Each structure stands twice: as structure tokens, then as C-alpha cells.
């Protein structure tokens, strides 16, 4: 399953953690593969194919920032 637009992610980039956000989905042809653009802090936008992103998620090179999304939900509920 592809993460949604606006999902915050973290990567272990060159031995330090870098935060990013999924900002765009691109499809260049009707039959073409989906491309996902992540805006990384201090690096800029990086485009991944769907297969590349799945591989990075599977191998743990990129993962969803659960702490960020947890805090967002708690803020929406007025808990923090």
C-alpha cells in the first residue's frame, strides 16, 4: 500500500536521520509506473518509483514517522 500524500517519513541518510514528507504523486503515462516525490529536509525533493519506495520501506531505509502522526492525532483530539 502506498503511503498517502502528506505522510511524514524518516530516512537514515548517511548515518543521520533525515525527515521528509510525501508531497507529490506523478504518472507520466496511463500505463507508466507511479512516481512518488518526497521533500527531504536539507536535501530537497527526491523522486522514487513505486517499486523503489516499496523496497526502501521493506528494507527499513525509509519508514513512516509514527511519532509525528501520533502527535498530530493527539493535537486534533485536544489532548496535547
Secondary structure as UniProt FT lines:
FT   TURN            5..6
FT   STRAND          8..13
FT   TURN            14..15
FT   STRAND          16..27
FT   TURN            30..31
FT   STRAND          34..40
FT   TURN            41..43
FT   STRAND          44..49
FT   HELIX           50..59
FT   STRAND          62..64
FT   HELIX           66..76
FT   TURN            77..78
//
